[in-house]
Amino acid sequence: MTGQQIQQLEGHHRYVRAISFSPDGKQLASASYDRTIRLWVTATREQVQQLEGHNDHVHAVAFSPDGKQLASASSDQTVILWDIVTGEQVQYL
């Protein structure tokens, strides 16, 4: 292993705080201080979703074991569960 950069994904406007790969490795979620979560296709580097719903910095993201949902946690003291196909909020905690 050489430690070489293989991809660079750009789109967030502030710090990226957390990332998470989907269970199958085909998608990557990134959480940012810009209050958004972005979903990327790892093979093509294409952004496929921009999830908005938090009112403050997003600090954490995690895929469900089946890869169909994503959980995000924010400084606004909320956790949101997202459907990654539709980009809709499934549950707001």
C-alpha positions as CSV (number, residue, x, y, z in Angstrom):
1,M,0.0,0.0,0.0
2,T,1.4,3.4,-1.0
3,G,-0.9,5.8,0.7
4,Q,-1.8,7.6,-2.6
5,Q,-4.9,9.6,-3.0
6,I,-7.4,7.8,-5.2
7,Q,-10.4,10.3,-5.2
8,Q,-11.2,13.8,-4.0
9,L,-14.9,14.8,-3.6
10,E,-15.8,18.4,-3.5
11,G,-19.0,20.2,-2.7
12,H,-19.3,21.1,1.0
13,H,-18.8,24.8,1.9
14,R,-17.5,24.2,5.4
15,Y,-15.5,21.6,7.3
16,V,-16.3,18.0,6.7
17,R,-16.8,16.5,10.2
18,A,-17.6,12.8,9.4
19,I,-17.8,10.2,6.7
20,S,-19.4,6.8,6.4
21,F,-19.2,4.1,3.7
22,S,-22.4,2.2,3.0
23,P,-22.2,-1.5,3.9
24,D,-21.6,-2.5,0.2
25,G,-19.0,0.2,-0.2
26,K,-20.8,1.7,-3.2
27,Q,-21.8,5.0,-1.5
28,L,-20.1,7.4,0.9
29,A,-22.0,9.9,3.1
30,S,-20.2,13.1,4.3
31,A,-21.4,15.3,7.1
32,S,-20.4,19.0,7.3
33,Y,-20.5,22.1,9.3
34,D,-22.4,23.6,6.4
35,R,-25.5,21.8,7.9
36,T,-25.7,19.3,5.0
37,I,-25.1,15.6,4.4
38,R,-24.0,14.6,0.9
39,L,-24.3,11.1,-0.6
40,W,-21.7,10.1,-3.2
41,V,-21.3,7.2,-5.6
42,T,-17.7,6.0,-4.8
43,A,-17.0,4.6,-8.3
44,T,-17.9,7.7,-10.2
45,R,-17.4,10.4,-7.5
46,E,-20.9,11.7,-8.4
47,Q,-23.0,13.4,-5.7
48,V,-26.4,11.8,-5.8
49,Q,-28.1,13.4,-2.8
50,Q,-27.8,16.5,-0.7
51,L,-29.8,16.1,2.5
52,E,-30.8,19.2,4.4
53,G,-32.8,19.3,7.6
54,H,-30.4,20.1,10.5
55,N,-30.2,23.7,11.9
56,D,-26.6,23.4,13.0
57,H,-23.4,21.6,12.3
58,V,-23.7,17.9,11.4
59,H,-21.2,15.9,13.4
60,A,-21.9,12.2,12.6
61,V,-23.4,9.9,9.9
62,A,-24.0,6.2,9.9
63,F,-25.7,3.8,7.4
64,S,-28.1,1.2,8.6
65,P,-26.9,-2.4,8.2
66,D,-29.0,-2.9,5.1
67,G,-27.7,0.4,3.6
68,K,-31.2,1.8,2.9
69,Q,-31.2,4.4,5.6
70,L,-28.8,6.9,7.0
71,A,-28.7,8.5,10.5
72,S,-27.3,11.9,11.1
73,A,-26.5,13.7,14.3
74,S,-26.2,17.5,14.8
75,S,-25.3,20.2,17.2
76,D,-28.9,21.2,17.0
77,Q,-29.5,18.2,19.4
78,T,-31.3,16.2,16.8
79,V,-30.9,12.9,15.0
80,I,-32.5,12.4,11.6
81,L,-33.1,9.1,9.9
82,W,-33.1,9.5,6.1
83,D,-34.3,7.3,3.3
84,I,-31.2,7.4,1.0
85,V,-33.1,6.6,-2.2
86,T,-35.7,9.4,-1.9
87,G,-33.7,11.8,0.4
88,E,-36.8,12.1,2.6
89,Q,-36.7,12.3,6.4
90,V,-38.0,9.0,7.8
91,Q,-37.8,10.0,11.4
92,Y,-36.8,13.2,13.3
93,L,-35.6,12.6,16.9
